[in-house]
Amino acid sequence: MFEFDQYLGFIAFLVILTMGFWLMIFLMAILPYWIGGSIAETMKEYKEKRKRQKEAKKLQ
């Protein structure tokens, strides 16, 4: 009927498809979280900088 060599291409296709699927899930789950955290951290630093500048102006 079929020999194992004929299944190698199909198995390789399934492996690549599965890896691509899990990579897509990983990127869709992790990247927005990572980018959102980075933006939040940047905004927090900016607010702290503005607060320090206002305090410095008050002291002068």
DAJO-V420496 format. One record per residue. N is the residue number from 1. RES is the residue in one small letter. PSI is psi as a letter, one per 40 degrees, with the letter a starting at -180 (* if undefined). NEAR is the number of other ideal C-beta (glycine too) atoms within 8 Angstrom. D_LAST is the distance of its C-alpha to the last C-alpha in Angstrom with 2 decimals. Layout:
BEGIN
n = <N | N>
res = <RES | RES>
psi = <PSI | PSI>
near = <NEAR | NEAR>
d_last = <D_LAST | D_LAST>
END
This chain:
BEGIN
n = <1 | 2 | 3 | 4 | 5 | 6 | 7 | 8 | 9 | 10 | 11 | 12 | 13 | 14 | 15 | 16 | 17 | 18 | 19 | 20 | 21 | 22 | 23 | 24 | 25 | 26 | 27 | 28 | 29 | 30 | 31 | 32 | 33 | 34 | 35 | 36 | 37 | 38 | 39 | 40 | 41 | 42 | 43 | 44 | 45 | 46 | 47 | 48 | 49 | 50 | 51 | 52 | 53 | 54 | 55 | 56 | 57 | 58 | 59 | 60>
res = <m | f | e | f | d | q | y | l | g | f | i | a | f | l | v | i | l | t | m | g | f | w | l | m | i | f | l | m | a | i | l | p | y | w | i | g | g | s | i | a | e | t | m | k | e | y | k | e | k | r | k | r | q | k | e | a | k | k | l | q>
psi = <c | i | i | d | d | d | e | d | d | d | d | d | d | d | d | d | d | d | d | d | d | d | d | d | d | d | d | d | d | d | d | d | d | d | d | d | d | d | d | d | d | d | d | d | d | d | d | d | d | d | d | d | d | d | d | d | d | d | d | *>
near = <1 | 5 | 4 | 6 | 5 | 8 | 8 | 8 | 7 | 8 | 8 | 8 | 8 | 8 | 8 | 8 | 8 | 8 | 8 | 8 | 8 | 8 | 8 | 8 | 8 | 8 | 8 | 8 | 8 | 8 | 8 | 8 | 8 | 8 | 8 | 8 | 8 | 8 | 8 | 8 | 8 | 8 | 8 | 8 | 8 | 8 | 8 | 8 | 8 | 8 | 8 | 8 | 8 | 8 | 8 | 8 | 7 | 6 | 5 | 4>
d_last = <89.89 | 86.41 | 85.42 | 82.11 | 81.16 | 81.10 | 78.51 | 76.06 | 74.64 | 74.26 | 72.62 | 70.22 | 69.38 | 68.71 | 66.50 | 64.42 | 64.21 | 63.12 | 60.49 | 59.15 | 59.09 | 57.11 | 54.71 | 54.12 | 53.52 | 51.12 | 49.12 | 49.03 | 47.84 | 45.42 | 43.78 | 42.29 | 40.96 | 39.49 | 37.95 | 36.58 | 35.00 | 33.43 | 31.97 | 30.67 | 29.05 | 27.40 | 26.09 | 24.76 | 22.88 | 21.49 | 20.31 | 18.67 | 16.88 | 15.64 | 14.60 | 12.59 | 10.88 | 10.15 | 8.89 | 6.55 | 5.31 | 5.52 | 3.81 | 0.00>
END
